[in-house]
Amino acid sequence: MKLNRVAVTGMGAICGLGNTLNEVWSNAIAGKSGITALERQNTEGWPVTFGGEVKNFKLNPELMDLKDQDRFDLFNQYALHCTDEALKHSRLLDANYAPEKIGIIFGTGLGGFPHLEANHKIFLEKGARRVSPFFIPSVIPNMPEGLVSIKWGFKGINFAIASACASSAHALGIAASEIMLGRQDAMITGGTEGVITGYTIAGFASMKALSKRNDEPHRASRPYDLDRDGFVMGEGAGVIVLENFEKAKARGAKIIAEIIGFGASSDANHITAPHPEGLGALICMKQTLEMAGVAKEEVGYINAHGTSTPLGDVAETQAIKKVFGEHSYKLAVSSTKSMTGHLLGAAGGLESIFCIKALETGILPPTINLDNQDPSCDLYYVPNKSEMRNVKYALNNSFGFGGTNSSTLFKKAD
Amino acid sequence: MELQDKVIKLVSEATKMDAANISLNTSFVDDLNLDSLDMVELMMKMEDEFGVEIPEDETENLKSIGDVVTYLKSKSH
């Protein structure tokens, strides 16, 4: 069976680094940190008081009216905001695809935790009769897809993928396969997450997963550095428009890159800790290269999962070395989480955008705060400053609790 | 503030509609375009604001601002 080629034709991004694709990318290649003390909530008594918080966000009322903005949790709003940007970027609405041939699959790790917490408080304090009728619609993980479909009239596939911090990377792979198989002509994909609350932070902090560098937020996310002490919560979204390559070309769309391979695997090891040698990560990187039919020597850049946890950074590094052999010292690896924090279920969406921009511009975003490199992490991580390097293939890695792994391979446009 | 004005103010804030466009005759469904979930939320706000309990079968009869004002008046005697 001949598979269709899959083109990337548009992108939209929001995170602690900025509220548009251009802002996010220009701050990323400038090596800026989007991590600050948290400003939206009173953080008194929280074990961690900083994160990669989105700033000055106000959703365009044309995308969601003001009364609904009070009702719908942040991850819904980030998805609409970024979908709007990606649709404009791709000019998809000028294409004449049938509505049922345009689908939506996002990844979301947790869903509407802020509203879940708020309604639980109301339930305890005021009773069942005061729980909002919008509580359930606001928090279910697939509502961003529903809202996008309603707003723009897309009538194709519509569901969410939940695989913790690998969610949006898996979403991209499944969305791409919908186009490869010819079931859809265009897909809106990527991921969205907005769960920076005291309760969520407390949960991750109890797992000892978070950095506690409260006095130096901008230096807290430091993958591969000897002084790393855990990941930093981020939030936001990364939305990508994918199209059937030939159809996109026929309509005169600008093709930014292609998705040519993806893989998905399990560690079968532990609920939250990575496999010590990165075995699951190794399987899915290999699968990805095999599907793409690309030799490992051709891959020039990896946007790593690299969360800045003591175990995870080492395990992923070992997996990369096993997959790429000698070439692992020639390719460039970076963790943009050093600047954005960890967007959890949205990480793969945003970081795939970084891969695509790297292919498009020939600029590799850096790993910042890499002052004292851990000898167990001995690859080239584009330390502290972005680098000009022409790359033809870029790989994104995303891994999640539950021992789930995903990789995606992007090819520079011809 | 008159009861009527209080109800209009509450509906205006809940629906983000200009209070100047809301009167006793304003219908929740036809004029304000509220669906069943909107109505549940609005009735919760009424209950909080006016300290009454509006039974579910009663809310079906409250189709306009005027209906609500009349209902609330009947409860206050």
Interface residues (C-beta under 8 A of the other chain):
Chain A: D65 L66 K67 R71 R129 R130 S132 P133 F134 P137
Chain B: A14 T15 K16 L37 V40 E41 M44 E47 D48
